Amino acid sequence: MEFINNTLDFLDSILGGAFYFPFILLGVGLFFTIYLKFPQIRFFKHGWRVVTGKFDRSRDPGDTTHFQALTTALSGTVGTGNIGGVALALFLGGPAALFWMWMTAFFGMTTKFVEVTLSHKYRSKTEDGTMAGGPMYFMDKGLNMKWLAVIFAIATVISSFGTGNMPQSNNIAQAMEATFNVPPVWVGGVMAILLGLVIIGGIRRIAKVTSRIVPLMSVLYVLGAFAVIFYNVENIIPSFVSIFSDAFTGSAAVGGFVGASFAYAFNMGVARGLFSNEAGQGSAAIAHASARTKEPAEEGMVSILEPFIDTIIICTLTGLVILASGVWTEKHQNRFDRSDMRIISGVYSDQIEQDRSQLSTYLNQGRNHDVEVFEGEIEVVSGRPVAGEYTILNSRSVAENVEILIGGDTPYSGTLNVTNGRFTRDNIQVQGESLIHSAALTTVAFTRGYFGDFGQYIVSIGLLMFAFSTAIAWSYYGDRAMIYLAGPRSVMPYRLFYVAGFFIAAVSDTTLIWKIAAVAIVMMTLPNLLGIFLMRKEMKSTVNKYWKENKHKLPDKK
């Protein structure tokens, strides 16, 4: 496990966590925004007109309506990124991270427009009569770069597990256990069976299910969010102030939060923004390729709405709930995941400014600090570690009231060896008070409103629907990639593995799952960004041709 964790950390450090990645992602979006003259603004209204069915033709080729294609793509993006991902971004980067999520969404609206238009233009009809599209098709047929298409398709299959499958299952299980005390193994088993029943029916059944789930879950979640926001209305303006004031300076230490540098908040905000709306990843383009229309640019305009709904609206609501309620700076009783916990040498307190500065630099991956990992032994008496020259960190905070158990509920007594800042013994459970993150943080935040403790049920039910619909959509992305790589016969074996992965992730380490997701996303995104940049001229000509041939669709035309 330690090897896997370190490997994922290394891969993330050279991919999504590297300094260059946010600049590439935002840079491509900025380039196309200027190159296509701000399509996310100019075509925004037209996108709504298209999705309402105003220009639908039943005789056009395709498998779904514009609305069904949008809701299928939204079901792939509106998921744990909106509940757990936003909470993780704020936990890591503070309020500043939300600002950079917004920037990712704004420029991502253009990036999504480009990747969807090109993917729809080069889609193909499969042996079973359904449409198959996505970046691998325009890379192959438009760029004549089959090697790049193969890389992207392989990355899509991997990412279907790392993005659409495992984080969703893990967060569902986490929320169900915290709220209803249902064991993760039962949650994973039942949800895996339901997932299998849906995805076996293919895109038409998937589209019908998601077109019903997405509107329902969005309304429920928004109502719950407003119940917290209005309850803490006096904190809304200060929350917005901190988002903008911290954007270019980083977030200062507050409560148990030891602060985050500008670079760290920027990286975390962009990374979580990408995980949430997937603009630049190329995934949603696979769903939009099924839309029933002869106009690729028209479907591209529909896709502009996705980052707006997903990030500008839903992620903002989640962020305001967490910031206004103040739970992101508070320590809560929780069970420590091994990936979240680290033991360092020396005694540190997050209430002492000098200690906070050292811890902040260390946790934000800076170099100018004196913090060293602890090596040695720790004595434990009746579950309580004996005080010594060490500090236990969990979830980027100084852990308090730590208790060590064995066998589930028996206090441990004896000596524990520590190597490289981690306990070497596997069969112990560590719990105590620390900051929390992901879905657990959002769940607590939703209890700080008019609904009180009932708010946690809104998160749990919303997360259940969000995450389940995301897993459904990503199964479709993966099977389209498998068709490209190995033909239609590979789809059923893929679906069986996909369902199995959904079950396994329910009982896996939460932090480890998020690390897999972070790496998998970038493996798709980099090839896709290269592909759409190389097709920039064709993209512009496709849009110009659309408006030249469809002047009657302009809003000011009768």
C-alpha positions as CSV (number, residue, x, y, z in Angstrom):
1,M,0.0,0.0,0.0
2,E,2.8,2.4,0.9
3,F,4.4,1.7,-2.5
4,I,1.2,2.3,-4.4
5,N,0.6,5.6,-2.4
6,N,4.1,6.8,-3.2
7,T,3.9,5.9,-6.8
8,L,0.6,7.8,-7.2
9,D,2.2,10.8,-5.4
10,F,5.1,10.7,-7.9
11,L,2.8,10.4,-10.9
12,D,0.7,13.3,-9.7
13,S,3.8,15.4,-9.1
14,I,4.8,15.1,-12.7
15,L,1.3,15.3,-14.2
16,G,-1.7,17.2,-12.6
17,G,0.3,18.4,-9.6
18,A,3.2,19.8,-11.7
19,F,3.5,23.5,-12.1
20,Y,2.9,23.4,-15.9
21,F,-0.4,21.6,-15.9
22,P,-2.8,24.4,-14.8
23,F,-1.1,26.8,-17.2
24,I,-1.6,24.4,-20.1
25,L,-5.3,23.7,-19.2
26,L,-6.2,27.4,-18.7
27,G,-3.9,28.5,-21.5
28,V,-5.7,26.3,-24.1
29,G,-9.1,27.6,-22.9
30,L,-7.8,31.2,-23.0
31,F,-6.4,30.7,-26.5
32,F,-9.7,29.3,-27.9
33,T,-11.7,32.0,-26.0
34,I,-9.8,34.7,-27.9
35,Y,-9.4,32.7,-31.1
36,L,-13.2,32.1,-31.4
37,K,-14.1,35.5,-29.9
38,F,-15.6,34.5,-26.6
39,P,-18.0,31.7,-27.7
40,Q,-19.0,31.0,-24.1
41,I,-20.7,34.4,-24.0
42,R,-21.8,34.8,-27.6
43,F,-23.3,31.3,-28.0
44,F,-24.6,30.8,-24.4
45,K,-28.2,31.9,-25.2
46,H,-28.3,29.8,-28.4
47,G,-27.2,26.8,-26.5
48,W,-30.3,27.0,-24.3
49,R,-32.5,27.4,-27.3
50,V,-31.0,24.2,-28.9
51,V,-31.3,22.1,-25.7
52,T,-35.0,23.0,-25.3
53,G,-35.7,21.1,-28.6
54,K,-36.4,24.1,-30.8
55,F,-34.2,22.7,-33.6
56,D,-34.7,18.9,-33.0
57,R,-35.4,16.7,-36.0
58,S,-36.3,13.1,-35.5
59,R,-34.9,12.1,-38.9
60,D,-31.4,13.3,-38.1
61,P,-28.8,10.7,-37.3
62,G,-28.1,10.0,-33.6
63,D,-29.3,8.1,-30.6
64,T,-30.4,10.8,-28.2
65,T,-32.0,14.2,-28.1
66,H,-29.9,17.3,-27.3
67,F,-31.4,17.4,-23.8
68,Q,-30.7,13.7,-23.2
69,A,-27.1,14.1,-24.5
70,L,-26.7,17.1,-22.1
71,T,-28.1,15.3,-19.1
72,T,-26.0,12.2,-19.8
73,A,-22.9,14.4,-20.0
74,L,-24.0,16.4,-16.9
75,S,-24.5,13.1,-15.0
76,G,-20.9,12.3,-15.8
77,T,-19.7,15.7,-14.5
78,V,-22.2,16.5,-11.7
79,G,-21.1,14.0,-9.1
80,T,-18.6,13.7,-6.3
81,G,-16.6,16.6,-7.7
82,N,-19.5,18.9,-6.8
83,I,-19.9,17.5,-3.3
84,G,-16.6,15.9,-2.3
85,G,-14.3,17.6,-4.8
86,V,-15.2,21.2,-3.8
87,A,-14.8,20.3,-0.2
88,L,-11.4,18.8,-1.0
89,A,-10.3,21.9,-2.9
90,L,-11.3,24.2,0.0
91,F,-9.7,21.8,2.5
92,L,-6.4,21.9,0.5
93,G,-6.3,25.5,-0.8
94,G,-8.8,27.5,1.2
95,P,-11.3,30.0,-0.3
96,A,-8.8,31.0,-3.0
97,A,-9.2,27.5,-4.6
98,L,-12.9,28.3,-5.4
99,F,-11.8,31.3,-7.4
100,W,-9.6,29.2,-9.6
101,M,-12.4,26.6,-10.0
102,W,-14.5,29.4,-11.5
103,M,-11.7,30.4,-13.9
104,T,-11.3,26.8,-14.9
105,A,-15.1,26.7,-15.6
106,F,-15.2,30.0,-17.6
107,F,-12.4,29.1,-19.9
108,G,-13.5,25.4,-19.8
109,M,-16.8,26.4,-21.4
110,T,-14.9,27.2,-24.6
111,T,-12.7,24.1,-24.3
112,K,-15.8,22.0,-24.0
113,F,-17.4,23.7,-27.0
114,V,-14.3,22.8,-29.1
115,E,-13.8,19.2,-28.1
116,V,-17.6,18.4,-28.4
117,T,-17.9,20.0,-31.8
118,L,-14.9,18.1,-33.2
119,S,-15.9,14.8,-31.6
120,H,-19.4,15.0,-33.0
121,K,-18.1,15.9,-36.5
122,Y,-15.9,12.8,-36.7
123,R,-18.3,10.3,-35.0
124,S,-18.9,6.8,-36.5
125,K,-21.8,4.4,-36.6
126,T,-21.0,1.0,-34.9
127,E,-22.0,-2.5,-35.9
128,D,-25.0,-2.4,-33.6
129,G,-26.3,0.9,-35.2
130,T,-25.4,3.2,-32.4
131,M,-23.1,6.2,-32.6
132,A,-19.5,6.2,-31.3
133,G,-17.5,9.4,-31.0
134,G,-15.0,11.2,-28.9
135,P,-11.6,12.8,-29.2
136,M,-10.1,9.5,-30.4
137,Y,-12.1,9.7,-33.5
138,F,-11.1,13.2,-34.5
139,M,-7.5,12.4,-33.6
140,D,-7.6,9.3,-35.9
141,K,-9.8,10.6,-38.8
142,G,-9.1,14.3,-38.6
143,L,-5.5,14.5,-37.6
144,N,-4.4,11.1,-39.0
145,M,-2.6,10.5,-35.6
146,K,-3.9,7.0,-34.7
147,W,-1.1,6.7,-32.1
148,L,-2.5,9.7,-30.2
149,A,-6.0,8.3,-30.5
150,V,-5.0,5.0,-29.0
151,I,-3.3,6.7,-26.1
152,F,-6.4,8.7,-25.5
153,A,-8.7,5.7,-25.7
154,I,-6.5,3.7,-23.3
155,A,-6.5,6.6,-20.9
156,T,-10.3,6.9,-21.2
157,V,-10.7,3.2,-20.1
158,I,-8.3,3.8,-17.2
159,S,-10.0,7.1,-16.3
160,S,-13.5,5.5,-16.4
161,F,-12.4,3.5,-13.3
162,G,-10.2,6.3,-11.8
163,T,-12.7,9.2,-12.4
164,G,-16.2,7.8,-13.0
165,N,-16.2,4.6,-11.0
166,M,-14.0,4.4,-7.9
167,P,-14.4,7.9,-6.4
168,Q,-18.2,7.7,-6.9
169,S,-18.6,4.3,-5.2
170,N,-16.2,5.3,-2.4
171,N,-18.0,8.5,-1.6
172,I,-21.4,6.8,-1.7
173,A,-20.2,4.2,0.8
174,Q,-18.6,6.9,3.0
175,A,-21.8,9.0,3.1
176,M,-24.1,6.0,3.7
177,E,-21.9,4.7,6.5
178,A,-21.6,8.2,8.2
179,T,-25.3,9.0,7.8
180,F,-27.2,5.7,8.1
181,N,-24.5,3.4,9.6
182,V,-24.7,1.0,6.7
183,P,-21.5,-1.0,6.2
184,P,-19.6,-0.1,3.0
185,V,-19.6,-3.7,1.8
186,W,-23.4,-3.7,1.7
187,V,-23.6,-0.4,0.0
188,G,-21.0,-1.4,-2.6
189,G,-22.8,-4.7,-3.3
190,V,-26.3,-3.3,-3.8
191,M,-25.1,-0.3,-5.9
192,A,-23.0,-2.6,-8.1
193,I,-26.0,-4.7,-8.9
194,L,-28.1,-1.7,-9.8
195,L,-25.3,-0.2,-11.9
196,G,-25.0,-3.5,-13.8
197,L,-28.8,-3.5,-14.5
198,V,-28.6,0.0,-16.0
199,I,-25.4,-0.1,-18.1
200,I,-26.2,-3.4,-19.8
201,G,-29.1,-1.6,-21.6
202,G,-26.6,0.7,-23.5
203,I,-26.9,4.4,-24.3
204,R,-30.7,4.6,-24.8
205,R,-31.4,3.2,-21.3
206,I,-28.6,5.3,-19.8
207,A,-30.0,8.5,-21.4
208,K,-33.5,7.7,-20.1
209,V,-32.3,7.1,-16.6
210,T,-30.0,10.2,-16.4
211,S,-32.5,12.5,-18.0
212,R,-34.7,11.8,-15.0
213,I,-32.1,11.6,-12.2
214,V,-30.1,14.8,-13.1
215,P,-33.0,17.4,-12.8
216,L,-34.4,15.7,-9.6
217,M,-31.0,15.5,-7.8
218,S,-30.1,19.1,-8.8
219,V,-33.3,20.6,-7.3
220,L,-33.0,18.6,-4.1
221,Y,-29.3,19.6,-3.6
222,V,-29.9,23.3,-4.4
223,L,-32.8,23.5,-1.8
224,G,-30.5,21.9,0.8
225,A,-27.7,24.3,0.0
226,F,-29.9,27.4,0.2
227,A,-31.2,26.2,3.6
228,V,-27.6,26.5,4.9
229,I,-26.7,29.7,3.0
230,F,-29.7,31.7,4.2
231,Y,-29.2,30.4,7.8
232,N,-25.6,31.8,7.7
233,V,-26.4,34.7,5.5
234,E,-24.2,37.1,7.6
235,N,-21.2,35.0,6.5
236,I,-21.9,35.1,2.7
237,I,-20.3,38.5,2.0
238,P,-17.2,37.7,4.1
239,S,-17.0,34.4,2.2
240,F,-17.0,36.1,-1.2
241,V,-14.4,38.7,0.1
242,S,-12.1,35.9,1.1
243,I,-12.5,34.1,-2.2
244,F,-11.4,37.2,-4.2
245,S,-8.9,38.6,-1.7
246,D,-7.1,35.3,-1.4
247,A,-7.1,34.5,-5.1
248,F,-3.6,35.9,-5.8
249,T,-2.1,35.7,-2.4
250,G,-3.2,32.3,-1.1
251,S,-5.4,31.6,1.9
252,A,-4.3,32.5,5.5
253,A,-4.4,30.2,8.5
254,V,-7.8,30.1,10.2
255,G,-8.6,27.7,13.1
256,G,-7.2,24.3,12.4
257,F,-6.4,25.3,8.8
258,V,-2.7,26.2,8.6
259,G,-3.0,28.1,5.4
260,A,-2.1,27.6,1.7
261,S,0.2,29.4,-0.6
262,F,-1.0,31.0,-3.9
263,A,0.7,28.3,-6.0
264,Y,-0.9,25.5,-3.9
265,A,-4.4,27.1,-4.0
266,F,-4.1,27.7,-7.7
267,N,-3.0,24.1,-8.5
268,M,-5.7,22.6,-6.2
269,G,-8.5,24.9,-7.6
270,V,-7.6,24.1,-11.2
271,A,-7.3,20.4,-10.6
272,R,-10.6,20.2,-8.7
273,G,-12.3,22.3,-11.3
274,L,-11.2,19.9,-14.0
275,F,-12.4,16.9,-11.9
276,S,-15.7,18.6,-11.5
277,N,-16.6,19.9,-15.0
278,E,-14.1,17.7,-17.1
279,A,-13.6,20.6,-19.6
280,G,-10.5,19.7,-21.5
281,Q,-10.6,16.0,-20.5
282,G,-12.6,15.1,-23.6
283,S,-15.0,12.7,-21.7
284,A,-18.3,14.6,-22.2
285,A,-17.6,14.8,-25.9
286,I,-18.2,11.0,-26.0
287,A,-21.8,11.5,-24.7
288,H,-22.5,14.5,-27.0
289,A,-21.4,12.5,-30.0
290,S,-24.7,10.5,-29.6
291,A,-26.9,13.6,-30.1
292,R,-29.4,13.5,-32.9
293,T,-28.3,16.3,-35.2
294,K,-26.3,16.9,-38.4
295,E,-24.7,20.1,-37.0
296,P,-21.6,19.4,-34.9
297,A,-21.3,23.1,-33.9
298,E,-24.9,23.1,-32.6
299,E,-24.2,20.3,-30.2
300,G,-21.0,22.0,-29.2
301,M,-23.0,25.1,-28.2
302,V,-25.2,22.8,-26.0
303,S,-22.0,21.7,-24.2
304,I,-21.2,25.2,-23.2
305,L,-23.9,25.0,-20.6
306,E,-22.2,22.1,-18.8
307,P,-19.4,23.9,-16.9
308,F,-21.8,26.7,-16.2
309,I,-24.3,24.4,-14.5
310,D,-21.8,22.1,-13.0
311,T,-19.2,24.6,-11.6
312,I,-20.5,28.1,-11.7
313,I,-23.8,27.1,-10.1
314,I,-23.6,23.8,-8.2
315,C,-19.9,24.0,-7.1
316,T,-20.4,27.6,-6.0
317,L,-23.3,26.6,-3.8
318,T,-21.3,23.8,-2.2
319,G,-18.4,26.2,-1.6
320,L,-20.6,28.8,0.0
321,V,-22.2,26.2,2.2
322,I,-18.8,25.1,3.5
323,L,-17.3,28.6,3.9
324,A,-20.4,30.3,5.4
325,S,-20.9,27.4,7.9
326,G,-17.3,27.6,9.0
327,V,-16.8,23.8,9.2
328,W,-13.8,23.9,7.0
329,T,-11.6,25.4,9.8
330,E,-13.0,23.2,12.6
331,K,-11.7,19.9,13.9
332,H,-14.1,17.0,14.0
333,Q,-14.1,13.5,15.5
334,N,-13.2,11.0,12.7
335,R,-11.3,7.9,11.8
336,F,-7.9,8.5,10.3
337,D,-7.0,7.1,6.9
338,R,-3.4,5.9,6.6
339,S,-2.9,8.1,3.6
340,D,-4.0,11.2,5.5
341,M,-1.9,10.6,8.5
342,R,1.8,11.5,9.1
343,I,3.9,11.6,12.2
344,I,6.5,14.3,12.4
345,S,9.4,15.0,14.8
346,G,9.0,17.6,17.5
347,V,6.0,19.1,19.2
348,Y,3.9,21.5,17.1
349,S,0.7,23.5,17.8
350,D,-1.5,25.1,15.1
351,Q,-2.3,27.8,17.6
352,I,1.3,29.1,17.6
353,E,2.1,31.4,14.6
354,Q,5.7,30.1,14.1
355,D,4.6,26.5,14.2
356,R,1.7,27.2,11.8
357,S,4.2,28.8,9.3
358,Q,6.4,25.7,9.5
359,L,3.5,23.3,9.1
360,S,2.0,25.3,6.3
361,T,5.2,25.3,4.2
362,Y,5.7,21.6,4.9
363,L,2.1,20.6,4.0
364,N,2.0,22.9,0.9
365,Q,5.1,21.1,-0.4
366,G,7.4,24.1,0.2
367,R,11.1,23.7,0.9
368,N,11.9,26.3,3.6
369,H,10.9,24.5,6.7
370,D,12.5,22.5,9.5
371,V,9.9,19.8,9.7
372,E,11.2,16.2,9.6
373,V,9.3,12.9,9.6
374,F,9.4,10.9,12.8
375,E,11.4,7.6,13.1
376,G,11.3,5.5,16.2
377,E,8.8,4.1,18.7
378,I,5.6,5.4,20.4
379,E,4.3,4.0,23.6
380,V,0.5,3.6,23.8
381,V,-1.4,3.0,27.1
382,S,-5.1,2.1,27.1
383,G,-5.4,3.5,23.5
384,R,-3.7,6.8,24.3
385,P,-0.2,7.6,22.8
386,V,2.2,8.7,25.5
387,A,3.4,12.3,24.9
388,G,6.8,12.6,23.4
389,E,8.9,14.5,20.9
390,Y,6.5,13.9,18.0
391,T,3.3,15.3,16.6
392,I,0.5,13.4,14.8
393,L,-0.9,15.1,11.8
394,N,-4.1,14.0,10.1
395,S,-5.9,15.7,7.2
396,R,-3.3,18.5,7.1
397,S,-3.9,19.5,10.7
398,V,-2.5,18.7,14.2
399,A,-4.6,15.8,15.5
400,E,-6.0,16.0,19.0
401,N,-7.4,13.5,21.5
402,V,-5.9,10.7,19.5
403,E,-7.0,7.1,20.3
404,I,-5.5,3.9,18.9
405,L,-7.7,0.8,18.7
406,I,-7.2,-2.8,17.7
407,G,-9.8,-5.2,16.6
408,G,-12.3,-2.4,15.9
409,D,-13.1,-1.2,19.4
410,T,-10.4,-2.4,21.8
411,P,-7.9,0.2,23.1
412,Y,-4.4,-0.8,22.2
413,S,-1.6,-0.9,24.7
414,G,2.1,-1.5,23.8
415,T,4.8,-0.1,21.6
416,L,4.2,0.9,17.9
417,N,7.1,1.3,15.5
418,V,7.1,4.3,13.2
419,T,9.0,4.4,9.9
420,N,9.0,7.4,7.5
421,G,6.4,9.0,9.6
422,R,3.9,6.2,9.5
423,F,2.9,3.3,11.8
424,T,4.3,0.0,10.5
425,R,1.5,-2.1,12.1
426,D,-1.5,-2.6,9.8
427,N,-4.2,-3.9,12.0
428,I,-4.7,-0.8,14.2
429,Q,-7.3,1.9,13.8
430,V,-6.4,5.5,14.7
431,Q,-9.1,8.1,15.5
432,G,-9.4,11.5,17.0
433,E,-10.1,15.1,16.2
434,S,-8.8,16.8,13.0
435,L,-9.9,18.6,10.0
436,I,-12.0,16.6,7.6
437,H,-12.4,16.7,3.8
438,S,-14.3,15.4,0.8
439,A,-17.9,14.3,1.2
440,A,-17.6,14.1,5.0
441,L,-16.9,17.9,5.2
442,T,-19.9,18.8,3.0
443,T,-22.1,16.5,5.0
444,V,-21.2,18.3,8.3
445,A,-21.7,21.7,6.6
446,F,-25.2,20.8,5.5
447,T,-26.2,20.3,9.2
448,R,-25.5,23.9,9.9
449,G,-28.7,25.3,8.4
450,Y,-32.5,25.4,8.8
451,F,-32.7,21.6,8.4
452,G,-30.3,20.9,11.2
453,D,-29.1,17.3,11.4
454,F,-31.6,16.4,8.7
455,G,-29.3,18.3,6.2
456,Q,-26.9,15.3,6.3
457,Y,-29.6,13.2,4.6
458,I,-29.8,15.7,1.8
459,V,-26.1,15.3,1.1
460,S,-26.3,11.5,1.4
461,I,-29.2,11.2,-1.0
462,G,-27.9,13.8,-3.3
463,L,-24.5,12.2,-3.3
464,L,-26.1,8.8,-3.9
465,M,-27.9,10.1,-7.0
466,F,-25.0,12.3,-8.2
467,A,-22.4,9.7,-7.9
468,F,-24.5,6.8,-9.2
469,S,-25.4,8.8,-12.4
470,T,-21.8,9.7,-12.9
471,A,-20.8,6.0,-12.7
472,I,-23.5,5.3,-15.3
473,A,-22.3,7.9,-17.7
474,W,-18.6,6.9,-17.4
475,S,-19.4,3.3,-18.1
476,Y,-20.6,4.6,-21.5
477,Y,-17.4,6.6,-22.1
478,G,-15.4,3.5,-21.3
479,D,-17.3,1.1,-23.5
480,R,-17.0,3.6,-26.5
481,A,-13.3,3.6,-26.0
482,M,-13.2,-0.2,-25.8
483,I,-15.1,-0.3,-29.1
484,Y,-12.5,1.9,-30.7
485,L,-9.6,-0.2,-29.3
486,A,-11.0,-3.7,-29.6
487,G,-14.4,-3.8,-31.2
488,P,-17.9,-4.4,-29.9
489,R,-17.1,-7.8,-28.4
490,S,-14.9,-6.1,-25.8
491,V,-17.8,-4.1,-24.3
492,M,-19.4,-6.8,-22.2
493,P,-16.2,-7.9,-20.5
494,Y,-15.4,-4.3,-19.8
495,R,-18.8,-3.7,-18.2
496,L,-18.3,-6.7,-15.9
497,F,-14.9,-5.4,-14.7
498,Y,-16.5,-1.9,-14.3
499,V,-19.2,-3.3,-12.0
500,A,-16.6,-5.2,-10.0
501,G,-14.4,-2.1,-9.6
502,F,-17.5,-0.2,-8.3
503,F,-17.9,-2.8,-5.6
504,I,-14.2,-2.9,-4.6
505,A,-13.9,0.9,-4.4
506,A,-16.6,1.0,-1.8
507,V,-14.3,-0.6,0.8
508,S,-11.1,1.2,-0.2
509,D,-9.1,4.0,1.3
510,T,-10.7,7.4,0.5
511,T,-7.5,9.4,0.0
512,L,-6.0,6.7,-2.2
513,I,-9.1,6.7,-4.4
514,W,-8.7,10.5,-4.9
515,K,-5.1,10.1,-5.8
516,I,-5.9,7.6,-8.5
517,A,-8.6,10.0,-9.9
518,A,-6.1,12.9,-10.0
519,V,-3.6,10.9,-12.1
520,A,-6.2,9.3,-14.4
521,I,-7.8,12.6,-15.3
522,V,-4.5,14.1,-16.6
523,M,-3.8,11.0,-18.6
524,M,-6.8,11.9,-20.8
525,T,-6.5,15.6,-20.6
526,L,-3.0,16.2,-22.1
527,P,-3.6,14.2,-25.3
528,N,-7.0,15.8,-25.8
529,L,-5.7,19.4,-25.4
530,L,-2.9,18.6,-27.9
531,G,-5.5,17.3,-30.3
532,I,-7.9,20.2,-30.2
533,F,-5.1,22.7,-30.5
534,L,-3.8,21.0,-33.7
535,M,-7.4,21.2,-35.1
536,R,-7.9,24.9,-34.3
537,K,-8.3,26.0,-37.9
538,E,-10.8,23.3,-38.7
539,M,-12.8,24.3,-35.6
540,K,-13.0,27.9,-36.6
541,S,-14.1,27.0,-40.2
542,T,-16.8,24.6,-38.8
543,V,-18.3,27.3,-36.6
544,N,-18.2,29.9,-39.4
545,K,-19.9,27.4,-41.8
546,Y,-22.6,26.7,-39.3
547,W,-23.6,30.3,-38.9
548,K,-23.3,30.9,-42.7
549,E,-25.7,28.0,-43.4
550,N,-28.1,28.6,-40.4
551,K,-28.6,32.4,-40.4
552,H,-32.3,31.7,-39.7
553,K,-31.4,30.3,-36.2
554,L,-29.9,33.6,-35.0
555,P,-32.0,35.0,-32.1
556,D,-32.8,38.3,-33.9
557,K,-34.1,36.5,-37.0
558,K,-37.8,35.6,-37.4
